[in-house]
Amino acid sequence: MGAQYQISVIPGDGVGREVVQVGIQVAEVLSRRHGFGLELVEYPWSCEWYASNGKMMPDDALESLAETDAIYLGAVGYPGVPDHVSLWGLLLPIRQAFDQYVNLRPIRSLKGIPTPLDPRKAPDLDILLVRENTEGEYVGIGGRCHQGTPNELATQTTVFTRRGVDRIVRYAFEQARSRSGRLASATKSNAMQYTSVMWDEVVEEVAREYPDVVVTSYLIDALAARFISSPETLDVVVASNLFGDILADIGAVLMGSMGMAASANLNPAGTSPSLFEPVHGSAPDIAGRGMANPIGAVWSLAMMFDHLGEWEASRHVREAIDLVASEGPHTADLGGKARTEEVGAAIVEAIGG
């Protein structure tokens, strides 16, 4: 028997529960095929749990998660619970407490999946988005006063540290070095003269240590346009928390559907567990109807196996995704009529389970 892994599973809300169930089936097949052990520990934390308990997860949740090798999350969010409550009650505290400062979003075209791009212009979309994940625009510093009056005031403070920028930029340079040797950096330094200018300066300093990597700095609005007009010119992209979040959703749509979007929230040092999740949200409008696309959740699983060092298992997942993308079945978001479990079964069959 190979390595043993304990994985915390948080199915969450809406379609998160449906796609995570597919991911669990795939993980169990891979465990048997590749000879490693999996102990899946499921937690019910969700907006439904919030409705009964007044919080998204218990006070000792982080202590429980810290004991596991990785975290597999479906989605959180549901009508009746404000989005900022669900996000700040679960996902963002996990990212920050476990120093998951790297958010990886693969953006890759798959044969057989229609996209809004002209295939003659961008036949091989392959971008790796590296997003800073623990500071920047999402640190949660700010406040409101005089609420509900004409004098109401709201502030939201962005925090960039040299340490935080340096480490995410270095990670992106390493990724670029291992791929095409091209790196794009996104800021808004013409208008944000403090945080973005510091980011640009750090990129310039780190670039001196990577003479084999060609760096291009873009203003975020210009880079967002380039994602659509000339995505084939991009390879590795590094951006702050907010800018990376926006670019990632553009990239997912370019792939053909938000249901394809996978992500990894990484603690590269391994001092705490990393978290893996599809980023399509809980989609309450289709929850319970068997329409959710499980590919993003399964792709996130492949990223988890990469992080754990189970590279053959990850390779089998990616090959299975490519096969099902090419030959079907497809869910409605990709123009098909298959149910979530049908696509999951096809992926399992492609793996050889």
Secondary structure as UniProt FT lines:
FT   STRAND          4..12
FT   HELIX           15..34
FT   STRAND          37..42
FT   HELIX           47..53
FT   TURN            59..60
FT   HELIX           61..66
FT   STRAND          70..75
FT   TURN            79..80
FT   HELIX           83..86
FT   HELIX           87..91
FT   HELIX           92..97
FT   TURN            98..99
FT   STRAND          102..108
FT   TURN            111..112
FT   TURN            119..121
FT   TURN            123..124
FT   STRAND          126..132
FT   STRAND          136..145
FT   TURN            147..148
FT   TURN            150..151
FT   STRAND          153..159
FT   HELIX           162..178
FT   TURN            179..180
FT   STRAND          182..187
FT   TURN            189..191
FT   TURN            193..194
FT   HELIX           195..207
FT   TURN            208..209
FT   TURN            211..212
FT   STRAND          214..219
FT   HELIX           220..229
FT   HELIX           231..233
FT   STRAND          236..239
FT   HELIX           241..255
FT   HELIX           258..260
FT   STRAND          262..266
FT   TURN            268..269
FT   STRAND          274..278
FT   TURN            284..290
FT   HELIX           295..308
FT   HELIX           311..327
FT   HELIX           332..334
FT   HELIX           340..351
//
